[in-house]
Amino acid sequence: MSRPGSVPVSVKALWISAAAGALAVLATHRYRLVLGTQEALAPIPIPEAPAGDVDAAAGPVAVELRYHVRTDQREAFVQAIRAVGAGRRRNGASFWRLYRVIGKSNEFVERFLVSSWLDYQRQRQRDTASDREVKRNIASMLVEGTTLGVSRYVAVEDESMPEEVGPSALGA
């Protein structure tokens, strides 16, 4: 409870925060936040992924990319692919992970999920010049003569199937 004629604490707090905001604007007005050049952030048109018989609303969509990396580039590849993962999540992937193939220390699998085929198409269109540069850098780390393997999967909608089937049920 405030005394008669005094300013309530909540009003003082508002005045203090307003003054702090004004000071922050004055202190930073000379500095510009630069996220990158316009060219680096501009989307790059790319061809659509083959749709075949996939409905735009079908999903979720799982995408798997296989990389055979040169031995001397393994660590650099793992560092660089993290930026790809961040871009995939930024552009709509709900899940992203990098795996190393068991028994093959130079082979990696990148997997990510997108909610629908249409969202996957949109995600591909959101790549920026910076994203493409990282991907070009990664391509230079692959074993010569190998290509990036890409597989795309769409979930099967069947009411009679259980949500999840454990590995023991499939003999994996």
C-alpha positions as CSV (number, residue, x, y, z in Angstrom):
1,M,0.0,0.0,0.0
2,S,1.4,3.4,-0.9
3,R,1.4,6.5,1.2
4,P,-0.9,9.4,0.2
5,G,0.7,11.6,-2.3
6,S,3.4,9.0,-3.3
7,V,3.7,7.3,-6.6
8,P,2.8,3.5,-6.6
9,V,5.7,1.1,-7.2
10,S,4.2,-0.2,-10.4
11,V,4.2,3.3,-12.0
12,K,7.8,3.8,-10.9
13,A,8.8,0.5,-12.5
14,L,7.1,1.6,-15.8
15,W,8.9,4.9,-15.8
16,I,12.2,3.2,-15.1
17,S,11.7,0.7,-17.9
18,A,10.6,3.5,-20.4
19,A,13.7,5.5,-19.5
20,A,15.9,2.4,-19.9
21,G,14.4,1.7,-23.3
22,A,14.9,5.3,-24.4
23,L,18.6,5.1,-23.3
24,A,19.0,1.9,-25.2
25,V,17.7,3.5,-28.4
26,L,20.0,6.5,-28.0
27,A,23.0,4.3,-27.2
28,T,22.6,2.0,-30.2
29,H,21.2,4.2,-32.9
30,R,24.6,4.4,-34.6
31,Y,24.9,0.6,-34.9
32,R,23.2,-1.4,-37.6
33,L,22.3,-5.1,-37.2
34,V,23.5,-6.9,-40.4
35,L,22.4,-10.4,-40.9
36,G,24.1,-10.8,-44.2
37,T,24.0,-9.3,-47.7
38,Q,20.8,-9.3,-49.6
39,E,22.3,-11.6,-52.2
40,A,23.3,-14.2,-49.5
41,L,19.8,-14.3,-48.0
42,A,17.8,-14.3,-51.3
43,P,16.2,-17.6,-52.1
44,I,17.6,-19.5,-55.0
45,P,15.2,-21.2,-57.5
46,I,15.8,-24.9,-57.7
47,P,14.0,-27.7,-59.6
48,E,11.2,-29.4,-57.7
49,A,11.8,-32.9,-56.3
50,P,10.1,-35.6,-58.3
51,A,6.5,-36.0,-57.0
52,G,5.3,-39.0,-58.8
53,D,2.1,-40.0,-57.2
54,V,2.4,-38.0,-54.0
55,D,-0.4,-35.7,-53.0
56,A,0.6,-32.2,-51.8
57,A,-1.0,-32.8,-48.4
58,A,0.6,-36.3,-47.9
59,G,2.9,-36.6,-45.0
60,P,4.9,-36.6,-42.9
61,V,7.7,-36.8,-45.4
62,A,11.1,-38.3,-44.4
63,V,14.2,-37.4,-46.4
64,E,17.4,-39.3,-46.2
65,L,20.7,-38.2,-47.8
66,R,23.8,-40.4,-47.9
67,Y,27.3,-39.0,-48.0
68,H,30.6,-40.8,-48.6
69,V,33.2,-38.4,-47.2
70,R,36.9,-38.3,-47.8
71,T,38.8,-39.5,-44.8
72,D,40.8,-36.2,-44.4
73,Q,37.5,-34.3,-44.5
74,R,35.5,-36.2,-41.8
75,E,35.7,-33.6,-39.0
76,A,35.2,-30.7,-41.4
77,F,32.2,-32.4,-42.8
78,V,30.6,-33.0,-39.4
79,Q,31.1,-29.3,-38.6
80,A,29.7,-28.1,-41.9
81,I,26.7,-30.4,-41.9
82,R,25.5,-28.8,-38.6
83,A,24.8,-25.6,-40.6
84,V,22.8,-27.6,-43.0
85,G,20.8,-29.1,-40.1
86,A,20.1,-25.6,-38.7
87,G,18.9,-24.5,-42.1
88,R,16.6,-27.4,-42.5
89,R,15.1,-26.8,-39.1
90,R,14.8,-23.0,-39.9
91,N,13.0,-23.9,-43.1
92,G,10.5,-26.2,-41.5
93,A,12.0,-29.6,-40.6
94,S,10.5,-30.9,-37.4
95,F,13.4,-33.4,-36.9
96,W,17.0,-33.4,-38.1
97,R,19.8,-35.8,-37.3
98,L,23.2,-36.9,-38.7
99,Y,24.1,-40.6,-38.4
100,R,27.4,-42.4,-39.1
101,V,27.0,-45.8,-40.8
102,I,28.1,-48.6,-38.5
103,G,31.3,-50.1,-39.8
104,K,32.0,-47.4,-42.3
105,S,33.5,-44.4,-40.6
106,N,33.5,-42.2,-43.7
107,E,29.8,-42.8,-44.6
108,F,27.1,-40.6,-43.1
109,V,23.3,-40.4,-43.4
110,E,21.4,-37.2,-42.8
111,R,17.7,-37.6,-42.0
112,F,15.0,-35.0,-41.5
113,L,11.2,-34.9,-41.3
114,V,8.8,-32.4,-42.8
115,S,5.1,-32.3,-42.1
116,S,3.9,-32.7,-45.7
117,W,5.1,-33.0,-49.3
118,L,4.0,-29.4,-50.0
119,D,6.1,-28.3,-47.0
120,Y,9.1,-30.2,-48.3
121,Q,8.7,-28.4,-51.7
122,R,8.5,-25.1,-49.9
123,Q,11.5,-25.9,-47.8
124,R,13.6,-26.6,-50.9
125,Q,12.6,-23.2,-52.2
126,R,13.7,-21.4,-49.0
127,D,17.4,-22.3,-49.5
128,T,19.5,-19.1,-49.5
129,A,22.8,-18.4,-51.3
130,S,24.5,-19.0,-48.0
131,D,22.8,-22.4,-47.6
132,R,23.8,-23.3,-51.1
133,E,27.4,-22.3,-50.5
134,V,27.6,-24.6,-47.4
135,K,26.2,-27.4,-49.5
136,R,28.7,-26.8,-52.3
137,N,31.5,-26.9,-49.6
138,I,30.1,-30.2,-48.3
139,A,30.0,-31.6,-51.9
140,S,33.7,-30.9,-52.2
141,M,34.3,-33.1,-49.2
142,L,32.8,-36.2,-50.8
143,V,34.9,-39.1,-52.2
144,E,35.6,-38.3,-55.9
145,G,33.3,-40.3,-58.2
146,T,30.6,-40.7,-55.6
147,T,27.3,-38.8,-55.6
148,L,25.0,-37.7,-52.9
149,G,22.3,-40.3,-52.5
150,V,18.8,-39.0,-51.8
151,S,15.7,-41.0,-50.8
152,R,12.3,-39.5,-49.9
153,Y,9.6,-41.3,-48.1
154,V,6.0,-40.4,-47.3
155,A,4.1,-41.9,-44.4
156,V,1.5,-44.6,-45.2
157,E,-1.9,-43.7,-43.8
158,D,-3.7,-46.9,-42.8
159,E,-6.2,-47.0,-40.0
160,S,-5.5,-50.7,-39.3
161,M,-1.7,-50.1,-38.7
162,P,-0.5,-49.4,-35.2
163,E,1.1,-46.0,-34.6
164,E,4.6,-47.6,-34.0
165,V,6.0,-51.0,-34.4
166,G,9.0,-51.9,-32.3
167,P,12.2,-53.3,-33.8
168,S,11.6,-56.7,-32.1
169,A,8.3,-57.2,-34.0
170,L,10.1,-56.7,-37.3
171,G,13.2,-58.9,-36.5
172,A,15.6,-55.9,-36.8
